[in-house]
């Protein structure tokens, strides 16, 4: 089956039962009117964000995902924090264009590395016992609007620039390099 994200609903589509609403008005307490969903998969687990609500996923450890699953808040994602871009990179989930009380359109926030087959269990960038972290990209480059994994790096696209994120381990965990100073992306699905 395939999960489809549209204006105000998340739908499950499969050959046996057709289209089924798995979240949306009347199904959950949250309404998603006319929001752009950005989606990815983390180890086969569908994840999504609409930039206004807590990121969503379809996940139940030890149980296969079926069309009867309802979407749920991404486990361990910090309360009160939203992101406009959500991507998988290696064993990390990376949130970008963060709102945490205030808006940080250039913020990149990554989880601790996940164990195989499971979602990350912390995004606590202040703790010293995990690999979670965050950084702010150059403010003059505009807001982060998209990201894609290309080869072994995560390319982050802002309104006016392109950055490369590489896993380096050690104290810094991730390395950020500006690739283009005057070329970004037109929109989140470019």
DRENKOLBA-431370 format. One record per residue (C-alpha): x, y, z. Coordinates in steps of 0.5 Angstrom, whole numbers, plus 500, padded with zeros to 3 digits. Layout:
<recs>
XYZ;...
</recs>
This chain:
<recs>
500500500;502507499;501513504;498520500;498526503;494532501;491538503;487536509;488528510;493523510;490517505;492510505;492507498;492499497;489494492;485491497;481496500;482502495;483509499;482510506;483516510;488515516;488522519;484528517;478532519;473527523;479522524;484525529;483532533;488535528;485539522;491540516;487545512;491546505;498545508;504542504;506535506;513534505;514526506;520521507;521514509;526512515;528505514;521503511;517508516;513513513;514520516;511527514;511534516;506540514;510545517;505547522;503541526;508536530;511531525;507525523;509517522;506510521;510506526;508501531;515497533;514490532;508490528;508490520;505497518;498496515;493500512;489500518;494504522;492511524;498516523;501518530;506524532;513522531;515519537;521522541;520529537;520535542;513537544;512544542;517544536;515544529;519544522;517545515;522540512;523533515;528528511;532522513;539522512;543516514;541513521;538520523;532524522;533531520;528537521;529544518;526551518;524550526;519553530;521552537;517558541;520563536;521561528;528559526;528559518;535557518;536552523;538544522;536540528;538532527;536526532;541521535;543515530;537510531;538503532;537499525;529498525;527503530;526510530;531515533;529516541;532523542;533529539;536532545;542536542;544539549;546532552;553529551;551522551;548522544;549525537;543529536;545536534;543543531;546548527;544555524;546556517;547563514;541568515;543571509;541565505;534565506;529560509;530553508;525550504;528543501;533538502;535531498;540526499;545526494;550520494;553520501;551527503;544531505;543537500;540543504;536548499;534555502;531561498;538563495;543558497;545551497;549547503;552540504;551536510;556531511;556526517;563526520;562523527;567526533;565532537;562536531;558530528;556534522;560538517;556544513;559547507;556552502;556549495;552555492;552562495;546564489;542558488;537555492;530552490;524555488;519551493;519545497;518540492;523543486;
</recs>
